[in-house]
Amino acid sequence: MRMNVSAEPDDTDTDAAGLRPLSARSVVLSLLLGVHPPQLPVKDLVRLVEPFGVGGSTLRAALSRMVAAGDLRRTDSVYRLSDRLLARQRRQDEAVRPRTRAWDGDWEMVVITATGRGPAERADLRARLTGLRLAELREGVWLRPANLDRPLPADLRQVALTYAARPDEPPRDLAARLWPLAGWAATARSLLAHATRADHPAVRLTAYAAAVRHLLTDPVLPPVLLPPDWPGEALRTAYADYRRELTKAMETPEQEDER
């Protein structure tokens, strides 16, 4: 069983590090988003959420609300992610271990050609392009170094033209202009420090859930374009260590006896 962590913060007060405690819903999502396949029996969920301060009655109420909201599907006593959240799980897996290739100096460029779109459509397209780790140079022009080992979605051609390009601007200067690299690195280091200091399961889960959300915004640039001591890989490694801990905790006593 492979374990990832991802969750949304609750609307409660933040702690000294600016991290909000996780709601029961977020704890459940953290566990289910990390399981492959993404499903768990309720008896295992009851056992697993307890160290994070979620009681049985609170859990059951949260599960009922999540089924009603379309977050989960239930079959007998097993809860699984809805199709909508399966896409989120795929994005999370990619954020934790992005596939890269050697960079030859080319950049991906996407130029938006569609017109007459409403605000919601424009916002959705911006979110998609950001999710592809592209950055907006100016309105309608998005780019990034061509070091990701993935094709751009075919349906993007319905609204945009795609190019391979080599900008005249020095690559390091362009990368620094497109992404807030210093701010991203500072937040990553803060999350690492907070997770290392945490001495309670719920606090650690909160820190690593925030770490996964932060990794979703990592531009995953070629090393030559990154500032010195870039903490992206350190954050991924720390998370991987924590994931192994949670994977072991998720094993039932029967599974442990079989090992």
ABEGO torsion letter per residue (X at the ends): XBBBBBBBBBABBBBAAGBBBBBAAAAAAAAAAABOBBBBBAAAAAAAAAAAGBBAAAAAAAAAAAAAAGABBBBEABBBBBAAAAAAAAAAAAAABBBBBBBAGBBBBBBBABBGBBAAAAAAAAAAAAAAGBBBABBGBBBBBBABBBBBBAAAAAABBBBBBBBABBAAAAAAAABBAAAAAAAAAAAAAAAAABABAAAAAAAAAAAAAAAAABAGBBAAABBBGBAAAAAAAAAAAAAAAAAAAABBAAAAAAX
